[in-house]
């Protein structure tokens, strides 16, 4: 059990850091698209919770779906719905705690400013990327726990 906890903690930390980095780069690219060559990307450290949960709570559902040969398009839809659920609940919890990390109030088709339907394609695609990364990150977590390289695990 301790090994599983360490493995989940490793996935949480790696996904949290990857998510922060990806969001900083994405916001920088968006600024560049609007003519801001400074490309100051941004996020909040609080977002580590959402990104970490992606690796610990959301992605473990991938394995059973893959084993059952659930079609890729359906898996992506399940991930998208789960991402929306995590985003909505965490946005609500953050607000209860006095934090407003993000707001989609200015975007169309938003629900209380926590989620917006215009991100459907983004979350659909992100779910597939996360599924691919989950396998790699999980292997790295196991390797770190066992003190070996990922290549040694594959051998």
C-alpha positions as CSV (number, residue, x, y, z in Angstrom):
1,X,0.0,0.0,0.0
2,X,2.8,2.4,0.8
3,X,4.2,1.8,-2.7
4,X,0.9,2.7,-4.3
5,X,0.7,5.9,-2.2
6,X,4.2,6.9,-3.3
7,X,3.3,6.1,-6.9
8,X,0.2,8.3,-6.7
9,X,2.2,11.1,-5.0
10,X,4.8,10.9,-7.7
11,X,2.1,11.1,-10.4
12,X,0.4,14.0,-8.6
13,X,3.6,16.0,-8.4
14,X,4.7,15.3,-12.0
15,X,1.3,16.1,-13.4
16,X,1.0,19.3,-11.2
17,X,4.3,20.6,-12.5
18,X,3.7,19.6,-16.1
19,X,0.3,21.4,-15.9
20,X,1.8,24.6,-14.5
21,X,4.5,24.6,-17.2
22,X,1.9,24.0,-20.0
23,X,-0.4,26.7,-18.7
24,X,2.5,29.3,-18.6
25,X,3.5,28.4,-22.1
26,X,-0.1,28.4,-23.4
27,X,-0.9,31.8,-21.9
28,X,2.4,33.2,-23.3
29,X,1.5,31.9,-26.8
30,X,-2.0,33.5,-26.5
31,X,-0.4,36.8,-25.6
32,X,1.9,36.4,-28.6
33,X,-1.1,35.8,-30.8
34,X,-2.5,39.1,-29.6
35,X,0.7,40.9,-30.5
36,X,2.5,40.9,-27.1
37,X,6.0,39.8,-27.9
38,X,7.0,39.8,-24.2
39,X,5.0,36.6,-23.9
40,X,4.6,36.8,-20.2
41,X,2.8,33.5,-19.4
42,X,1.0,33.1,-16.1
43,X,-0.8,30.7,-13.8
44,X,-1.4,30.2,-10.1
45,X,0.4,27.7,-7.9
46,X,-3.1,26.7,-6.7
47,X,-3.6,25.2,-10.1
48,X,-1.2,22.4,-9.1
49,X,-4.2,20.9,-7.2
50,X,-6.2,20.6,-10.5
51,X,-3.3,19.3,-12.5
52,X,-2.2,16.9,-9.8
53,X,-5.7,15.5,-9.5
54,X,-5.7,14.9,-13.3
55,X,-2.9,12.4,-12.8
56,X,-4.2,10.8,-9.6
57,X,-8.0,10.8,-9.9
58,X,-8.9,11.2,-13.6
59,X,-6.3,9.2,-15.5
60,X,-6.5,5.9,-13.5
61,X,-9.9,5.5,-15.2
62,X,-7.9,5.2,-18.5
63,X,-6.5,1.7,-17.9
64,X,-9.9,0.0,-17.5
65,X,-11.3,1.7,-20.5
66,X,-8.3,0.8,-22.6
67,X,-8.5,-2.8,-21.4
68,X,-12.2,-3.0,-22.3
69,X,-11.3,-1.6,-25.8
70,X,-13.5,1.5,-25.3
71,X,-13.1,3.5,-28.5
72,X,-10.7,6.4,-28.4
73,X,-13.4,9.0,-29.2
74,X,-15.5,7.8,-26.3
75,X,-12.5,7.8,-23.9
76,X,-11.7,11.4,-24.9
77,X,-15.3,12.4,-24.2
78,X,-15.1,10.8,-20.7
79,X,-11.9,12.6,-20.0
80,X,-13.4,15.9,-21.2
81,X,-16.4,15.5,-18.9
82,X,-14.2,14.6,-16.0
83,X,-11.9,17.6,-16.6
84,X,-15.0,19.9,-16.7
85,X,-16.2,18.3,-13.4
86,X,-12.8,18.9,-11.7
87,X,-12.6,22.4,-13.1
88,X,-16.2,23.2,-11.9
89,X,-15.8,21.8,-8.4
90,X,-12.4,23.2,-7.8
91,X,-13.5,26.6,-9.1
92,X,-16.4,26.5,-6.7
93,X,-14.3,25.3,-3.8
94,X,-11.6,28.0,-4.5
95,X,-14.3,30.6,-4.5
96,X,-15.7,29.4,-1.1
97,X,-12.1,29.8,0.2
98,X,-12.1,33.4,-1.0
99,X,-10.0,32.7,-4.1
100,X,-10.9,33.4,-7.7
101,X,-8.1,31.7,-9.6
102,X,-9.9,32.0,-13.0
103,X,-13.1,33.3,-14.3
104,X,-14.8,32.6,-17.6
105,X,-17.5,35.2,-16.9
106,X,-16.4,37.1,-20.0
107,X,-16.7,34.1,-22.3
108,X,-19.8,32.7,-23.9
109,X,-21.6,29.6,-22.7
110,X,-20.1,29.7,-19.2
111,X,-21.5,28.2,-16.1
112,X,-21.1,30.5,-13.1
113,X,-17.8,31.5,-14.6
114,X,-16.2,28.2,-13.6
115,X,-16.4,26.4,-16.9
116,X,-17.2,27.3,-20.5
117,X,-18.3,25.2,-23.4
118,X,-15.9,26.9,-25.8
119,X,-13.2,24.7,-24.1
120,X,-14.8,21.5,-25.2
121,X,-12.3,20.9,-28.0
122,X,-9.4,21.8,-25.8
123,X,-10.4,19.5,-22.9
124,X,-11.3,16.7,-25.4
125,X,-7.7,16.9,-26.8
126,X,-6.1,17.4,-23.4
127,X,-7.7,14.2,-22.2
128,X,-6.0,12.2,-24.9
129,X,-2.7,13.9,-24.3
130,X,-3.1,13.2,-20.6
131,X,-3.9,9.5,-21.3
132,X,-0.6,9.2,-23.3
133,X,1.4,11.1,-20.6
134,X,-0.2,9.1,-17.8
135,X,1.5,5.9,-19.0
136,X,4.9,7.6,-19.2
137,X,4.5,9.4,-15.9
138,X,3.3,6.3,-14.1
139,X,6.4,4.4,-15.4
140,X,8.6,7.2,-14.1
141,X,6.9,7.2,-10.7
142,X,7.5,3.4,-10.4
143,X,11.1,3.8,-11.5
144,X,11.7,6.5,-8.9
145,X,10.2,4.3,-6.1
146,X,12.3,1.3,-7.1
147,X,15.4,3.4,-7.7
148,X,15.8,2.3,-11.3
149,X,15.6,4.0,-14.7
150,X,12.4,3.8,-16.8
151,X,14.4,1.8,-19.4
152,X,15.3,-0.8,-16.8
153,X,11.6,-1.2,-16.0
154,X,10.8,-1.8,-19.7
155,X,13.5,-4.5,-20.0
